[in-house]
Amino acid sequence: MSKAPKTHLIRDTNDRAALDLMLANGPVTKTRLGELVGLSKVTAGQLLTRLGERGLVEVVGSQQGGRGPNAALYGVVPSAGYVAALHIGPDRITASVADITGNELATGALDPRESSDPVEAVRATVAGATRSAGITMSQLRCLSIGTPGMIDPRTGDIRFANDLPDWRAGVLEELRRSFQRPIMIENDVNLAGLAEQSAGASHGVKDSVLAWIDRGLGLAVIVDGRLHRGAGGGAGEIGYLAIPGASTPHGSDSPQHAAFQSLVSVEAMDTLARAFGLRGSGVDCVKTAVEGDPDAEPFLDELARRLALGLAGICVVLDPELCVLAGEIGQAGGAVLANRVQKAIASLGPNVPTVVASRISGDPVLRGALQMGLDTARDEVFSSQG
């Protein structure tokens, strides 16, 4: 039996490991790469030669050594591939273009109301971002998109995206025909969870949840380091969660069940703020409370209690190590709100995760979409044979 297939497999595995290490650690010398991958200096040199011939690796500088000559530093070629990521919202489409190393080259934005055709809106946004990046759309390896709603696991299309009435079934296939590139659509909150896992508070945590508290509610569930979408793509749709025994801000019991969405959305927070005699939006009142306004303290306590009513049940079922508060309200509350939510959860059940605020700056949905696109592009670029 020939040993050639096994040899090629080992080479491919080592080549991919070397590329991933250079992406994670930056440029490395031949000697250092050999140490990281577990190869001799000679074998590491052969590996770098192969990757160089494929246009994936180049010399990017040198490192001063001891008595001998400086050692060449090798890095991944940024132009080996490009990706575009989009965050589709009801009022704004934002885009980001990055090279294969993850370096963001340009961003773009479009008012989705300028076009009722989702495909045209996406093309216009991507075209503007790629022009700003100095590349063409034909150089993109893939396109990743984050939207509200559930993603059908069979077709990849959006379902129940009430804020995006023009995004109908079949849009994904139309986009793929238009771009002639791999295109993925993912739930926006799931992407925020992936961004947090990649470079935020839940990095390195095997079991965590991210609670998105904004105009809408959502939950990204990470189990054993992997995103859990559910059989129908609806895992984490906590806005529909029934909350027995919900009460008014002043403590009188409600005889009816209330959906979690009605208790802690941005609109619910506006109503809650007025009930406590506070001025401004609910988000503004959260910020005021965090800054130490004593008049806003009871409002913040009630918000934490409401959040705990839903999250405590989730913790009993999933028992996550970490719960990240994200979205506009989660970010506004920061560590102050997170600490109160953790205490409130502890009063309701046996499973108490560490509760923290999101550590992702900017648009976490766009960050997650970009990461998803980079993972896909790298698989394609690094696995293809030259």
Contacts in CASP RR format, 6 or more apart in sequence:
PFRMAT RR
TARGET T0000
AUTHOR 0000-0000-0000
METHOD contacts of the structure
MODEL  1
MSKAPKTHLIRDTNDRAALDLMLANGPVTKTRLGELVGLSKVTAGQLLTR
LGERGLVEVVGSQQGGRGPNAALYGVVPSAGYVAALHIGPDRITASVADI
TGNELATGALDPRESSDPVEAVRATVAGATRSAGITMSQLRCLSIGTPGM
IDPRTGDIRFANDLPDWRAGVLEELRRSFQRPIMIENDVNLAGLAEQSAG
ASHGVKDSVLAWIDRGLGLAVIVDGRLHRGAGGGAGEIGYLAIPGASTPH
GSDSPQHAAFQSLVSVEAMDTLARAFGLRGSGVDCVKTAVEGDPDAEPFL
DELARRLALGLAGICVVLDPELCVLAGEIGQAGGAVLANRVQKAIASLGP
NVPTVVASRISGDPVLRGALQMGLDTARDEVFSSQG
11 47 0 8 1.000
11 50 0 8 1.000
12 383 0 8 1.000
14 37 0 8 1.000
14 39 0 8 1.000
14 43 0 8 1.000
14 47 0 8 1.000
15 47 0 8 1.000
15 50 0 8 1.000
15 51 0 8 1.000
15 382 0 8 1.000
16 382 0 8 1.000
16 383 0 8 1.000
17 37 0 8 1.000
18 33 0 8 1.000
18 36 0 8 1.000
18 37 0 8 1.000
18 44 0 8 1.000
18 47 0 8 1.000
18 48 0 8 1.000
18 51 0 8 1.000
19 51 0 8 1.000
19 56 0 8 1.000
19 57 0 8 1.000
19 76 0 8 1.000
19 378 0 8 1.000
19 382 0 8 1.000
20 378 0 8 1.000
21 28 0 8 1.000
21 33 0 8 1.000
21 36 0 8 1.000
21 37 0 8 1.000
22 28 0 8 1.000
22 33 0 8 1.000
22 57 0 8 1.000
22 74 0 8 1.000
22 75 0 8 1.000
22 76 0 8 1.000
23 76 0 8 1.000
23 101 0 8 1.000
23 102 0 8 1.000
23 378 0 8 1.000
25 36 0 8 1.000
26 75 0 8 1.000
27 60 0 8 1.000
27 61 0 8 1.000
27 73 0 8 1.000
27 74 0 8 1.000
27 75 0 8 1.000
28 36 0 8 1.000
28 73 0 8 1.000
28 74 0 8 1.000
28 75 0 8 1.000
29 63 0 8 1.000
29 71 0 8 1.000
29 72 0 8 1.000
29 73 0 8 1.000
29 74 0 8 1.000
30 41 0 8 1.000
30 44 0 8 1.000
30 45 0 8 1.000
30 48 0 8 1.000
30 71 0 8 1.000
30 72 0 8 1.000
30 74 0 8 1.000
31 41 0 8 1.000
31 44 0 8 1.000
31 71 0 8 1.000
33 39 0 8 1.000
33 44 0 8 1.000
33 47 0 8 1.000
33 48 0 8 1.000
33 74 0 8 1.000
34 40 0 8 1.000
34 41 0 8 1.000
34 43 0 8 1.000
34 44 0 8 1.000
37 44 0 8 1.000
37 47 0 8 1.000
39 47 0 8 1.000
48 57 0 8 1.000
48 74 0 8 1.000
51 57 0 8 1.000
52 58 0 8 1.000
53 386 0 8 1.000
54 385 0 8 1.000
54 386 0 8 1.000
55 77 0 8 1.000
55 80 0 8 1.000
56 76 0 8 1.000
56 77 0 8 1.000
56 80 0 8 1.000
56 381 0 8 1.000
56 382 0 8 1.000
57 74 0 8 1.000
57 75 0 8 1.000
57 76 0 8 1.000
57 77 0 8 1.000
58 74 0 8 1.000
58 75 0 8 1.000
58 77 0 8 1.000
59 72 0 8 1.000
59 73 0 8 1.000
59 74 0 8 1.000
59 75 0 8 1.000
60 73 0 8 1.000
60 74 0 8 1.000
60 75 0 8 1.000
61 72 0 8 1.000
61 73 0 8 1.000
62 70 0 8 1.000
62 71 0 8 1.000
62 72 0 8 1.000
62 73 0 8 1.000
63 70 0 8 1.000
63 71 0 8 1.000
63 72 0 8 1.000
63 73 0 8 1.000
64 70 0 8 1.000
65 71 0 8 1.000
76 100 0 8 1.000
76 101 0 8 1.000
77 100 0 8 1.000
78 99 0 8 1.000
78 100 0 8 1.000
78 101 0 8 1.000
78 103 0 8 1.000
79 99 0 8 1.000
79 100 0 8 1.000
80 99 0 8 1.000
80 100 0 8 1.000
80 381 0 8 1.000
81 99 0 8 1.000
81 100 0 8 1.000
81 139 0 8 1.000
81 141 0 8 1.000
81 377 0 8 1.000
81 381 0 8 1.000
82 97 0 8 1.000
82 98 0 8 1.000
82 99 0 8 1.000
82 100 0 8 1.000
82 105 0 8 1.000
82 130 0 8 1.000
82 133 0 8 1.000
82 135 0 8 1.000
82 139 0 8 1.000
82 140 0 8 1.000
82 141 0 8 1.000
82 377 0 8 1.000
83 97 0 8 1.000
83 98 0 8 1.000
83 100 0 8 1.000
83 140 0 8 1.000
83 141 0 8 1.000
83 142 0 8 1.000
83 143 0 8 1.000
83 144 0 8 1.000
83 370 0 8 1.000
83 373 0 8 1.000
83 374 0 8 1.000
83 376 0 8 1.000
83 377 0 8 1.000
84 95 0 8 1.000
84 96 0 8 1.000
84 97 0 8 1.000
84 126 0 8 1.000
84 129 0 8 1.000
84 130 0 8 1.000
84 137 0 8 1.000
84 140 0 8 1.000
84 142 0 8 1.000
84 143 0 8 1.000
84 144 0 8 1.000
85 95 0 8 1.000
85 96 0 8 1.000
85 97 0 8 1.000
85 98 0 8 1.000
85 143 0 8 1.000
85 144 0 8 1.000
85 145 0 8 1.000
85 146 0 8 1.000
85 366 0 8 1.000
85 368 0 8 1.000
85 369 0 8 1.000
85 370 0 8 1.000
85 372 0 8 1.000
85 373 0 8 1.000
86 93 0 8 1.000
86 94 0 8 1.000
86 95 0 8 1.000
86 96 0 8 1.000
86 122 0 8 1.000
86 125 0 8 1.000
86 126 0 8 1.000
86 143 0 8 1.000
86 144 0 8 1.000
86 145 0 8 1.000
86 146 0 8 1.000
86 366 0 8 1.000
86 369 0 8 1.000
87 93 0 8 1.000
87 94 0 8 1.000
87 95 0 8 1.000
87 145 0 8 1.000
87 146 0 8 1.000
87 188 0 8 1.000
87 363 0 8 1.000
87 365 0 8 1.000
87 366 0 8 1.000
87 369 0 8 1.000
88 112 0 8 1.000
88 118 0 8 1.000
88 122 0 8 1.000
88 145 0 8 1.000
88 146 0 8 1.000
88 147 0 8 1.000
88 148 0 8 1.000
88 164 0 8 1.000
88 167 0 8 1.000
89 112 0 8 1.000
89 147 0 8 1.000
89 148 0 8 1.000
89 163 0 8 1.000
89 164 0 8 1.000
89 188 0 8 1.000
90 112 0 8 1.000
90 148 0 8 1.000
90 163 0 8 1.000
90 164 0 8 1.000
91 111 0 8 1.000
91 112 0 8 1.000
92 109 0 8 1.000
92 110 0 8 1.000
92 111 0 8 1.000
92 112 0 8 1.000
93 109 0 8 1.000
93 110 0 8 1.000
93 111 0 8 1.000
93 112 0 8 1.000
93 121 0 8 1.000
93 122 0 8 1.000
93 125 0 8 1.000
94 107 0 8 1.000
94 108 0 8 1.000
94 109 0 8 1.000
94 125 0 8 1.000
94 363 0 8 1.000
94 366 0 8 1.000
95 107 0 8 1.000
95 108 0 8 1.000
95 109 0 8 1.000
95 110 0 8 1.000
95 125 0 8 1.000
95 126 0 8 1.000
95 128 0 8 1.000
95 129 0 8 1.000
95 366 0 8 1.000
96 104 0 8 1.000
96 106 0 8 1.000
96 107 0 8 1.000
96 108 0 8 1.000
96 129 0 8 1.000
96 366 0 8 1.000
96 369 0 8 1.000
96 370 0 8 1.000
97 104 0 8 1.000
97 105 0 8 1.000
97 106 0 8 1.000
97 107 0 8 1.000
97 126 0 8 1.000
97 129 0 8 1.000
97 130 0 8 1.000
97 132 0 8 1.000
97 133 0 8 1.000
97 135 0 8 1.000
97 140 0 8 1.000
98 104 0 8 1.000
98 105 0 8 1.000
98 370 0 8 1.000
98 374 0 8 1.000
99 105 0 8 1.000
100 141 0 8 1.000
100 374 0 8 1.000
100 377 0 8 1.000
100 378 0 8 1.000
100 381 0 8 1.000
102 370 0 8 1.000
102 374 0 8 1.000
104 370 0 8 1.000
105 132 0 8 1.000
105 133 0 8 1.000
105 134 0 8 1.000
105 135 0 8 1.000
106 129 0 8 1.000
106 130 0 8 1.000
106 132 0 8 1.000
106 133 0 8 1.000
106 134 0 8 1.000
107 129 0 8 1.000
107 132 0 8 1.000
108 125 0 8 1.000
108 128 0 8 1.000
108 129 0 8 1.000
108 132 0 8 1.000
109 125 0 8 1.000
110 121 0 8 1.000
110 124 0 8 1.000
110 125 0 8 1.000
112 121 0 8 1.000
112 164 0 8 1.000
112 166 0 8 1.000
114 121 0 8 1.000
114 124 0 8 1.000
115 121 0 8 1.000
115 124 0 8 1.000
116 166 0 8 1.000
117 166 0 8 1.000
118 164 0 8 1.000
118 166 0 8 1.000
118 167 0 8 1.000
118 168 0 8 1.000
118 171 0 8 1.000
118 174 0 8 1.000
118 175 0 8 1.000
119 171 0 8 1.000
119 174 0 8 1.000
119 175 0 8 1.000
119 178 0 8 1.000
122 143 0 8 1.000
122 145 0 8 1.000
122 175 0 8 1.000
123 178 0 8 1.000
123 179 0 8 1.000
126 137 0 8 1.000
126 140 0 8 1.000
126 143 0 8 1.000
127 137 0 8 1.000
130 136 0 8 1.000
130 137 0 8 1.000
130 139 0 8 1.000
130 140 0 8 1.000
137 179 0 8 1.000
140 179 0 8 1.000
140 181 0 8 1.000
141 181 0 8 1.000
141 182 0 8 1.000
141 376 0 8 1.000
141 377 0 8 1.000
141 380 0 8 1.000
141 381 0 8 1.000
142 181 0 8 1.000
142 182 0 8 1.000
142 183 0 8 1.000
142 184 0 8 1.000
142 373 0 8 1.000
142 376 0 8 1.000
142 377 0 8 1.000
142 380 0 8 1.000
143 175 0 8 1.000
143 179 0 8 1.000
143 181 0 8 1.000
143 182 0 8 1.000
143 183 0 8 1.000
143 184 0 8 1.000
143 373 0 8 1.000
144 183 0 8 1.000
144 184 0 8 1.000
144 185 0 8 1.000
144 186 0 8 1.000
144 369 0 8 1.000
144 370 0 8 1.000
144 372 0 8 1.000
144 373 0 8 1.000
144 376 0 8 1.000
145 175 0 8 1.000
145 183 0 8 1.000
145 184 0 8 1.000
145 185 0 8 1.000
145 186 0 8 1.000
145 369 0 8 1.000
146 185 0 8 1.000
146 186 0 8 1.000
146 187 0 8 1.000
146 188 0 8 1.000
146 191 0 8 1.000
146 365 0 8 1.000
146 369 0 8 1.000
147 158 0 8 1.000
147 161 0 8 1.000
147 164 0 8 1.000
147 167 0 8 1.000
147 185 0 8 1.000
147 186 0 8 1.000
147 187 0 8 1.000
147 188 0 8 1.000
148 161 0 8 1.000
148 162 0 8 1.000
148 163 0 8 1.000
148 164 0 8 1.000
148 187 0 8 1.000
148 188 0 8 1.000
148 216 0 8 1.000
149 158 0 8 1.000
149 159 0 8 1.000
149 160 0 8 1.000
149 161 0 8 1.000
149 162 0 8 1.000
149 164 0 8 1.000
149 187 0 8 1.000
149 188 0 8 1.000
150 158 0 8 1.000
150 159 0 8 1.000
150 160 0 8 1.000
150 161 0 8 1.000
150 187 0 8 1.000
150 232 0 8 1.000
150 233 0 8 1.000
150 234 0 8 1.000
150 237 0 8 1.000
151 157 0 8 1.000
151 158 0 8 1.000
151 159 0 8 1.000
151 185 0 8 1.000
151 186 0 8 1.000
151 187 0 8 1.000
151 229 0 8 1.000
151 233 0 8 1.000
152 158 0 8 1.000
152 159 0 8 1.000
152 169 0 8 1.000
152 232 0 8 1.000
152 233 0 8 1.000
153 229 0 8 1.000
153 230 0 8 1.000
153 231 0 8 1.000
153 232 0 8 1.000
153 233 0 8 1.000
155 169 0 8 1.000
155 170 0 8 1.000
155 172 0 8 1.000
155 173 0 8 1.000
156 172 0 8 1.000
156 185 0 8 1.000
157 169 0 8 1.000
157 170 0 8 1.000
157 171 0 8 1.000
157 172 0 8 1.000
157 185 0 8 1.000
158 164 0 8 1.000
158 167 0 8 1.000
158 171 0 8 1.000
158 172 0 8 1.000
158 185 0 8 1.000
159 169 0 8 1.000
161 167 0 8 1.000
172 183 0 8 1.000
172 185 0 8 1.000
175 183 0 8 1.000
176 182 0 8 1.000
176 183 0 8 1.000
182 376 0 8 1.000
182 380 0 8 1.000
184 372 0 8 1.000
184 373 0 8 1.000
184 376 0 8 1.000
186 369 0 8 1.000
186 372 0 8 1.000
187 229 0 8 1.000
187 233 0 8 1.000
188 212 0 8 1.000
188 365 0 8 1.000
189 210 0 8 1.000
189 212 0 8 1.000
189 218 0 8 1.000
189 219 0 8 1.000
189 220 0 8 1.000
189 236 0 8 1.000
189 365 0 8 1.000
190 220 0 8 1.000
190 227 0 8 1.000
190 229 0 8 1.000
191 220 0 8 1.000
191 364 0 8 1.000
191 365 0 8 1.000
191 367 0 8 1.000
191 368 0 8 1.000
191 369 0 8 1.000
191 372 0 8 1.000
192 210 0 8 1.000
192 212 0 8 1.000
192 220 0 8 1.000
192 326 0 8 1.000
192 327 0 8 1.000
192 358 0 8 1.000
192 360 0 8 1.000
192 364 0 8 1.000
192 365 0 8 1.000
192 367 0 8 1.000
192 368 0 8 1.000
193 202 0 8 1.000
193 210 0 8 1.000
193 220 0 8 1.000
193 222 0 8 1.000
193 227 0 8 1.000
193 324 0 8 1.000
193 326 0 8 1.000
193 364 0 8 1.000
193 368 0 8 1.000
194 220 0 8 1.000
194 227 0 8 1.000
194 368 0 8 1.000
194 371 0 8 1.000
194 372 0 8 1.000
195 360 0 8 1.000
195 364 0 8 1.000
195 365 0 8 1.000
195 367 0 8 1.000
195 368 0 8 1.000
195 371 0 8 1.000
196 202 0 8 1.000
196 203 0 8 1.000
196 208 0 8 1.000
196 210 0 8 1.000
196 220 0 8 1.000
196 324 0 8 1.000
196 326 0 8 1.000
196 358 0 8 1.000
196 359 0 8 1.000
196 360 0 8 1.000
196 364 0 8 1.000
197 203 0 8 1.000
197 204 0 8 1.000
197 205 0 8 1.000
197 208 0 8 1.000
197 222 0 8 1.000
197 225 0 8 1.000
198 367 0 8 1.000
198 368 0 8 1.000
198 371 0 8 1.000
199 360 0 8 1.000
199 367 0 8 1.000
200 358 0 8 1.000
200 359 0 8 1.000
200 360 0 8 1.000
201 322 0 8 1.000
201 324 0 8 1.000
201 356 0 8 1.000
201 357 0 8 1.000
201 358 0 8 1.000
201 359 0 8 1.000
202 208 0 8 1.000
202 210 0 8 1.000
202 222 0 8 1.000
202 322 0 8 1.000
202 324 0 8 1.000
204 225 0 8 1.000
205 222 0 8 1.000
205 225 0 8 1.000
205 321 0 8 1.000
205 322 0 8 1.000
206 222 0 8 1.000
206 223 0 8 1.000
206 224 0 8 1.000
206 225 0 8 1.000
206 321 0 8 1.000
207 222 0 8 1.000
207 223 0 8 1.000
207 224 0 8 1.000
207 225 0 8 1.000
207 318 0 8 1.000
207 319 0 8 1.000
207 320 0 8 1.000
207 321 0 8 1.000
207 322 0 8 1.000
208 222 0 8 1.000
208 320 0 8 1.000
208 321 0 8 1.000
208 322 0 8 1.000
208 323 0 8 1.000
208 324 0 8 1.000
208 353 0 8 1.000
209 219 0 8 1.000
209 220 0 8 1.000
209 221 0 8 1.000
209 222 0 8 1.000
209 311 0 8 1.000
209 314 0 8 1.000
209 318 0 8 1.000
209 320 0 8 1.000
209 322 0 8 1.000
209 323 0 8 1.000
209 324 0 8 1.000
209 353 0 8 1.000
210 219 0 8 1.000
210 220 0 8 1.000
210 222 0 8 1.000
210 323 0 8 1.000
210 324 0 8 1.000
210 326 0 8 1.000
210 358 0 8 1.000
211 217 0 8 1.000
211 218 0 8 1.000
211 219 0 8 1.000
211 238 0 8 1.000
211 307 0 8 1.000
211 311 0 8 1.000
211 323 0 8 1.000
211 324 0 8 1.000
211 325 0 8 1.000
211 326 0 8 1.000
211 330 0 8 1.000
212 218 0 8 1.000
212 219 0 8 1.000
212 220 0 8 1.000
212 326 0 8 1.000
212 327 0 8 1.000
213 264 0 8 1.000
213 265 0 8 1.000
213 307 0 8 1.000
213 325 0 8 1.000
213 326 0 8 1.000
213 327 0 8 1.000
213 328 0 8 1.000
213 329 0 8 1.000
213 330 0 8 1.000
214 265 0 8 1.000
214 266 0 8 1.000
214 327 0 8 1.000
214 328 0 8 1.000
214 329 0 8 1.000
215 265 0 8 1.000
215 266 0 8 1.000
215 267 0 8 1.000
215 328 0 8 1.000
216 239 0 8 1.000
216 261 0 8 1.000
216 265 0 8 1.000
216 266 0 8 1.000
217 238 0 8 1.000
217 239 0 8 1.000
217 260 0 8 1.000
217 261 0 8 1.000
217 264 0 8 1.000
217 265 0 8 1.000
218 236 0 8 1.000
218 237 0 8 1.000
218 238 0 8 1.000
218 239 0 8 1.000
219 235 0 8 1.000
219 236 0 8 1.000
219 237 0 8 1.000
219 238 0 8 1.000
219 314 0 8 1.000
220 227 0 8 1.000
220 236 0 8 1.000
221 227 0 8 1.000
221 228 0 8 1.000
221 235 0 8 1.000
221 236 0 8 1.000
221 318 0 8 1.000
221 320 0 8 1.000
222 228 0 8 1.000
222 320 0 8 1.000
223 318 0 8 1.000
228 235 0 8 1.000
229 235 0 8 1.000
238 260 0 8 1.000
238 310 0 8 1.000
238 314 0 8 1.000
239 259 0 8 1.000
239 260 0 8 1.000
239 261 0 8 1.000
240 259 0 8 1.000
240 260 0 8 1.000
240 261 0 8 1.000
241 259 0 8 1.000
241 260 0 8 1.000
241 310 0 8 1.000
242 257 0 8 1.000
242 258 0 8 1.000
242 259 0 8 1.000
242 260 0 8 1.000
243 257 0 8 1.000
243 258 0 8 1.000
243 259 0 8 1.000
243 260 0 8 1.000
243 263 0 8 1.000
243 309 0 8 1.000
243 310 0 8 1.000
244 257 0 8 1.000
245 253 0 8 1.000
245 254 0 8 1.000
245 257 0 8 1.000
245 258 0 8 1.000
246 254 0 8 1.000
246 256 0 8 1.000
246 257 0 8 1.000
246 258 0 8 1.000
246 263 0 8 1.000
246 306 0 8 1.000
246 309 0 8 1.000
247 253 0 8 1.000
247 254 0 8 1.000
248 254 0 8 1.000
248 275 0 8 1.000
249 272 0 8 1.000
249 275 0 8 1.000
249 276 0 8 1.000
249 299 0 8 1.000
249 302 0 8 1.000
250 275 0 8 1.000
260 309 0 8 1.000
260 310 0 8 1.000
261 268 0 8 1.000
262 268 0 8 1.000
263 306 0 8 1.000
263 309 0 8 1.000
264 303 0 8 1.000
264 306 0 8 1.000
264 307 0 8 1.000
264 329 0 8 1.000
266 281 0 8 1.000
266 282 0 8 1.000
266 283 0 8 1.000
266 328 0 8 1.000
266 329 0 8 1.000
269 281 0 8 1.000
269 282 0 8 1.000
269 283 0 8 1.000
269 285 0 8 1.000
269 286 0 8 1.000
269 303 0 8 1.000
269 329 0 8 1.000
270 280 0 8 1.000
270 281 0 8 1.000
270 282 0 8 1.000
272 282 0 8 1.000
272 299 0 8 1.000
272 302 0 8 1.000
272 303 0 8 1.000
273 279 0 8 1.000
273 280 0 8 1.000
273 281 0 8 1.000
273 282 0 8 1.000
273 284 0 8 1.000
273 285 0 8 1.000
273 299 0 8 1.000
276 285 0 8 1.000
276 296 0 8 1.000
276 298 0 8 1.000
276 299 0 8 1.000
276 302 0 8 1.000
278 285 0 8 1.000
278 288 0 8 1.000
278 295 0 8 1.000
278 296 0 8 1.000
278 299 0 8 1.000
279 285 0 8 1.000
282 329 0 8 1.000
283 328 0 8 1.000
283 329 0 8 1.000
283 332 0 8 1.000
285 296 0 8 1.000
285 299 0 8 1.000
286 296 0 8 1.000
286 299 0 8 1.000
286 300 0 8 1.000
286 303 0 8 1.000
286 329 0 8 1.000
286 330 0 8 1.000
286 332 0 8 1.000
286 333 0 8 1.000
286 337 0 8 1.000
287 332 0 8 1.000
287 333 0 8 1.000
288 296 0 8 1.000
289 296 0 8 1.000
289 297 0 8 1.000
289 299 0 8 1.000
289 300 0 8 1.000
289 333 0 8 1.000
289 336 0 8 1.000
290 300 0 8 1.000
290 332 0 8 1.000
290 333 0 8 1.000
290 334 0 8 1.000
290 336 0 8 1.000
290 337 0 8 1.000
300 333 0 8 1.000
300 336 0 8 1.000
300 337 0 8 1.000
300 340 0 8 1.000
301 340 0 8 1.000
303 329 0 8 1.000
303 337 0 8 1.000
304 337 0 8 1.000
304 340 0 8 1.000
304 341 0 8 1.000
304 343 0 8 1.000
304 344 0 8 1.000
305 344 0 8 1.000
307 325 0 8 1.000
307 337 0 8 1.000
307 341 0 8 1.000
307 344 0 8 1.000
308 341 0 8 1.000
308 344 0 8 1.000
308 345 0 8 1.000
308 347 0 8 1.000
308 348 0 8 1.000
309 348 0 8 1.000
311 323 0 8 1.000
311 341 0 8 1.000
311 345 0 8 1.000
311 355 0 8 1.000
312 344 0 8 1.000
312 345 0 8 1.000
312 348 0 8 1.000
312 349 0 8 1.000
312 351 0 8 1.000
313 348 0 8 1.000
313 349 0 8 1.000
314 320 0 8 1.000
315 323 0 8 1.000
315 345 0 8 1.000
315 349 0 8 1.000
315 351 0 8 1.000
315 352 0 8 1.000
315 353 0 8 1.000
316 349 0 8 1.000
316 350 0 8 1.000
316 351 0 8 1.000
319 351 0 8 1.000
319 353 0 8 1.000
320 353 0 8 1.000
321 353 0 8 1.000
321 354 0 8 1.000
322 353 0 8 1.000
322 354 0 8 1.000
322 355 0 8 1.000
322 356 0 8 1.000
323 341 0 8 1.000
323 342 0 8 1.000
323 345 0 8 1.000
323 353 0 8 1.000
323 354 0 8 1.000
323 355 0 8 1.000
323 356 0 8 1.000
324 355 0 8 1.000
324 356 0 8 1.000
324 357 0 8 1.000
324 358 0 8 1.000
325 331 0 8 1.000
325 333 0 8 1.000
325 334 0 8 1.000
325 337 0 8 1.000
325 338 0 8 1.000
325 341 0 8 1.000
325 355 0 8 1.000
325 356 0 8 1.000
325 357 0 8 1.000
325 358 0 8 1.000
326 357 0 8 1.000
326 358 0 8 1.000
326 360 0 8 1.000
326 364 0 8 1.000
327 358 0 8 1.000
327 364 0 8 1.000
329 337 0 8 1.000
330 337 0 8 1.000
330 338 0 8 1.000
330 357 0 8 1.000
330 358 0 8 1.000
331 357 0 8 1.000
331 358 0 8 1.000
333 357 0 8 1.000
334 357 0 8 1.000
335 356 0 8 1.000
335 357 0 8 1.000
337 357 0 8 1.000
338 355 0 8 1.000
338 356 0 8 1.000
338 357 0 8 1.000
339 355 0 8 1.000
341 355 0 8 1.000
342 352 0 8 1.000
342 353 0 8 1.000
342 354 0 8 1.000
342 355 0 8 1.000
345 352 0 8 1.000
345 353 0 8 1.000
345 355 0 8 1.000
346 352 0 8 1.000
358 364 0 8 1.000
360 367 0 8 1.000
END
